[in-house]
Amino acid sequence: MNTAYPGAASAVAVGVDLGGTGSRFVVLDDSRRVLAHVTVPTPIRTSPADAVSFIEDHVNSVADGATVRSIGIGASGPVDATGVIRNQDTLPAFMGLDLVAGLTKAYSIPVSIDNDAVTAAICEASIGAARDYPSLLMITLGTGVGVSALVHGEPVRGADGVHPEAGHLSVAGGSTPCYCGRASCWEQVASRTALQKAAGRLLSQPSGGPADIQIASDRSVAGDEPARELFNAYGRRIADGLADLLTVYRSAAVVLGGSGASYYRAYGHSLEARLGELKTYASVPPIFISQAGDLGGAIGAALLGLRRASPIAYQE
């Protein structure tokens, strides 16, 4: 019996978003309502057994006694075709782990995994900003830059079946080498981390922090010229990579997610102006901000798990 959520169905779906900085856990009912959620720091170093226990402990906590019917996971960075995480740089504690096997053994229920940009895109295509569009390009601006293209709800993959790491396009304007091996990488100039560092420099705070972005954003909106140029430059750098992706995918809509998307008011005009200068696609598609916000990856992961567990019962 479901004692934790008396107004919900007897079984729930749990979604997990394993991010480079924080991990989010959500619980969905059969109507795809969020019943509960929690955000916790992502472990950096731990044993494989403890990494699996980290997921189990927080799944059990957020489910709070409810029967869990499925678990879906969105993981930052590469996830290979067999479902094993291959991300030494931003998910070192989970590198090489087959979480699906470990959690399936622990719970004896369907468990699914995909890239976190894919799960964020599934959320937006199913119940979010792009639900009325046949295709979308999802860009997550967080610790890094995640990218996913969906066509009729299904992710576009590489020839080997693995999700393309399109956040590592080579773009101009970077001065920090990326762990991907490039001297100038889109992730290094367009992530929320890059914006945070730039805001810290503007405010003479070498370490930089989320509060610095908000202060810089408020100054930009108020007309402070150095702050305005900071966000204008950030918008142009997002556009430089986005233009390459639109040239390739020609998606019907774009959704920006991750914490960097919340400052669109400060840089959106420069991003759209930059995109409008290029002629490699028919027109600039509508650009939306994620309706699910920071929970989008976890909600999409829960939807992924639910869809794969009960494909007939699941409705897009």
Secondary structure as the mmCIF struct_conf table of DSSP 4:
data_model
#
loop_
_struct_conf.conf_type_id
_struct_conf.id
_struct_conf.beg_label_comp_id
_struct_conf.beg_label_asym_id
_struct_conf.beg_label_seq_id
_struct_conf.end_label_comp_id
_struct_conf.end_label_asym_id
_struct_conf.end_label_seq_id
BEND BEND1 ALA A 4 ALA A 4
TURN_TY1_P TURN_TY1_P1 PRO A 6 GLY A 7
BEND BEND2 ALA A 8 ALA A 8
BEND BEND3 SER A 10 SER A 10
STRN STRN1 ALA A 11 LEU A 18
BEND BEND4 GLY A 20 THR A 21
STRN STRN2 GLY A 22 LEU A 28
TURN_TY1_P TURN_TY1_P2 ASP A 30 SER A 31
STRN STRN3 VAL A 34 PRO A 41
HELX_LH_PP_P HELX_LH_PP_P1 THR A 42 PRO A 43
BEND BEND5 ILE A 44 ARG A 45
HELX_RH_AL_P HELX_RH_AL_P1 PRO A 48 ALA A 63
TURN_TY1_P TURN_TY1_P3 ASP A 64 GLY A 65
HELX_LH_PP_P HELX_LH_PP_P2 ALA A 66 ALA A 66
STRN STRN4 THR A 67 ALA A 75
BEND BEND6 SER A 76 GLY A 77
STRN STRN5 VAL A 79 VAL A 79
TURN_TY1_P TURN_TY1_P4 ALA A 81 THR A 82
BEND BEND7 GLY A 83 GLY A 83
STRN STRN6 ILE A 85 ILE A 85
TURN_TY1_P TURN_TY1_P5 GLN A 88 THR A 90
HELX_RH_3T_P HELX_RH_3T_P1 PRO A 92 PHE A 94
TURN_TY1_P TURN_TY1_P6 MET A 95 GLY A 96
HELX_RH_AL_P HELX_RH_AL_P2 LEU A 99 TYR A 107
BEND BEND8 ILE A 109 ILE A 109
STRN STRN7 VAL A 111 ASN A 115
HELX_RH_AL_P HELX_RH_AL_P3 ASP A 116 ILE A 127
BEND BEND9 GLY A 128 GLY A 128
TURN_TY1_P TURN_TY1_P7 ALA A 129 ASP A 132
BEND BEND10 TYR A 133 PRO A 134
STRN STRN8 SER A 135 LEU A 141
BEND BEND11 GLY A 142 GLY A 144
STRN STRN9 VAL A 145 VAL A 151
TURN_TY1_P TURN_TY1_P8 HIS A 152 GLY A 153
STRN STRN10 GLU A 154 PRO A 155
TURN_TY1_P TURN_TY1_P9 ALA A 159 ASP A 160
BEND BEND12 GLY A 161 VAL A 162
HELX_LH_PP_P HELX_LH_PP_P3 HIS A 163 PRO A 164
HELX_RH_3T_P HELX_RH_3T_P2 ALA A 166 HIS A 168
STRN STRN11 SER A 170 SER A 170
TURN_TY1_P TURN_TY1_P10 ALA A 172 GLY A 173
BEND BEND13 THR A 176 THR A 176
TURN_TY1_P TURN_TY1_P11 TYR A 179 CYS A 180
BEND BEND14 GLY A 181 GLY A 181
BEND BEND15 ALA A 183 SER A 184
STRN STRN12 CYS A 185 CYS A 185
HELX_RH_AL_P HELX_RH_AL_P4 TRP A 186 ALA A 190
BEND BEND16 SER A 191 SER A 191
HELX_RH_AL_P HELX_RH_AL_P5 ARG A 192 LEU A 202
TURN_TY1_P TURN_TY1_P12 LEU A 203 SER A 204
TURN_TY1_P TURN_TY1_P13 PRO A 206 SER A 207
HELX_RH_AL_P HELX_RH_AL_P6 PRO A 210 ALA A 222
TURN_TY1_P TURN_TY1_P14 GLY A 223 GLY A 223
HELX_RH_AL_P HELX_RH_AL_P7 GLU A 225 TYR A 249
BEND BEND17 ALA A 252 ALA A 252
STRN STRN13 VAL A 254 GLY A 257
BEND BEND18 GLY A 258 GLY A 258
HELX_RH_3T_P HELX_RH_3T_P3 SER A 259 TYR A 263
HELX_RH_AL_P HELX_RH_AL_P8 TYR A 264 GLY A 276
TURN_TY1_P TURN_TY1_P15 GLU A 277 GLU A 277
BEND BEND19 THR A 280 SER A 283
HELX_LH_PP_P HELX_LH_PP_P4 VAL A 284 PRO A 286
STRN STRN14 ILE A 287 ILE A 289
BEND BEND20 GLN A 291 ALA A 292
HELX_RH_3T_P HELX_RH_3T_P4 GLY A 293 LEU A 295
HELX_RH_AL_P HELX_RH_AL_P9 GLY A 296 ALA A 309
TURN_TY1_P TURN_TY1_P16 PRO A 311 ALA A 313
#
